[in-house]
Amino acid sequence: MAETLSRPQNLREWLAFVLVWGAAGLVTAVFCWLLGDIVWHGIGHVSWTFLTAPPENAGRQGGIGPILASTSLILGVCLAVSLPIGIGTAVLLAEFTSDQSLFGRITRRSLDILAGVPSIVFGLFGNAFFCKMLGLGFSILSGGLTLACMVLPVLIRSTEEGFRAVPASYRLSAAALGLSRTTTLIHLLLPAAVPGLLVGLVLGVGRAIAETAALIFTSGYVDRMPESLLDSGRALSIHIFDLSMNVSGGDTNAYASALILVIMLLAINGTVSWLATYGLHRKIMTV
Amino acid sequence: MTPVESLTGPHSRHPLEERPACRAPQPIVEIDRLSLYYGDKPAFQDVTLSINKGCMTALVGPSGCGKTSFLTCLNRLTDLIAGCRVSGQITINALDVLAPGINVIQLRRRIGMIFQKPNPFPLTIRRNLEFPLREHGIRDREQITQIIETTLRAVGLWDEVKDRLGSPALALSGGQQQRLCIARALALLPEVLLMDEPCSALDPLSSGVVEDLIVGLRGRYTILIVTHNLAQARRIADYAALFWVQNGAGRLIEAGTAKQIFENPRDPLTAAYVSGMRG
């Protein structure tokens, strides 16, 4: 708070003061405006019926029930695939590959490049590979797998950082007690690396749940209730995009859907940080 | 004896019962022309030394002369360091330590190590002791509880922590953490204990407590202790070995009984070091 900072003494300090507080204020203001706008326009339309009913009249009326279902399924597929692969790769990179090895360097560099690739490229890749080549068509499965590809680089790199943040002394003392590498990994390193994993998860899920471009080409935009993972399903972000760009008079429902999306994101972030603080404390005790 | 029997057997009596004292010295660890390189850079070269059973041997010398590296060869922790190369021969109770095919897990069970900085796991006090025991095949709850109590008593920690075994080990003070680490090593009934400046990261009071504990272990365990503290080495060791850097690599200058090294050194370097003129 301002009280903890000493008062600016001269012109240069005043300038720095204004610049720093101005920048922080600007960022906060933009966020508040955005959130306020969504809440203001959307809150009136959110109701239980809205959450459960199917959309009518191209989404102008009705709710987002099937869309929430599709979104959850796509996210579920994405996590079910990316979590095991992500943790496995991170373990390989952090614990079994030296920094200098060619394999490690190439893998890390590729992941860093992949993390910066625009999502539309992932969408086109998913369309070509999952939809056409593997014959999955426009489906929740294709969408989830494409999202997994997109989320993996971020998830792997941040989980790897989580492993690297574990003090070397754990590994040394475990080895000196004659504990095998597997035991050390499962009982000490993995729990201690969880914070990194959760950061990756928040970043990844945040990116996935808000994704539009990668899903248009893979999971499609059929707004019926999906009956299997091979059905096409419309994700929430695509619904918002469609309502606001292609459907005249869909603005109010677009706002309400955006509000739900923001609430979902906040809920996921909240759950993850709760997990990080309390849920895993029984396992690892850092005081 | 199977590995499990060798562990469970003695525990059924008393884990810290009298071991052969340092009276009739009998080598248990034989080190022959041992050298260690990090990449091309030698840490120490050509060290030949034998460690007697039930005795306390102090490794002294200035920083950077390879004393700690020397310790880590004995339990093959050097395997964990990329680019580290060891040559020579180490035999512990007839086991060829540096042979490629030996069971390293079993070796490290037999050779306990205490580090400079206390390094308990971020688990509860109980889990810190229980976890390695379970790993080495002791699963009986009652037996584990009993071992936890005896080892904690042996390091003088039992009365301080008996009511909070379920609290985090990292909440203990530095000295308590170090004693917990010693208990954790003792619980596995090691034949040899390696100690890498176990008191140097502690405050003077805790350091004194830990030193008393180590003195109490003398005669019951074969202990190899690295220390910068000459006074400490003089107080507690039966044997001493002086390491020094010569031509860019650590070397063993002189080894003998602590009495001889401190009172009647043969090498002029040793004489200068123990009298405080050098190092």
Interface residues (C-beta under 8 A of the other chain):
Chain A: S98 Q100 P167 S169 Y170 R171 L172 S173 A174 A175 A176 L177 G178 L179 S180 T183 H187 L188 A192 I284 M285 T286 V287
Chain B: N75 L77 L80 A82 V104 I105 Q106 L107 R108 R109 G112 M113 F115 K117 N119 P120 F121 P122 L123 T124 F131 P132 E135 H136 S167 P168 A169 L170 A171 C181 R184 A185 L188
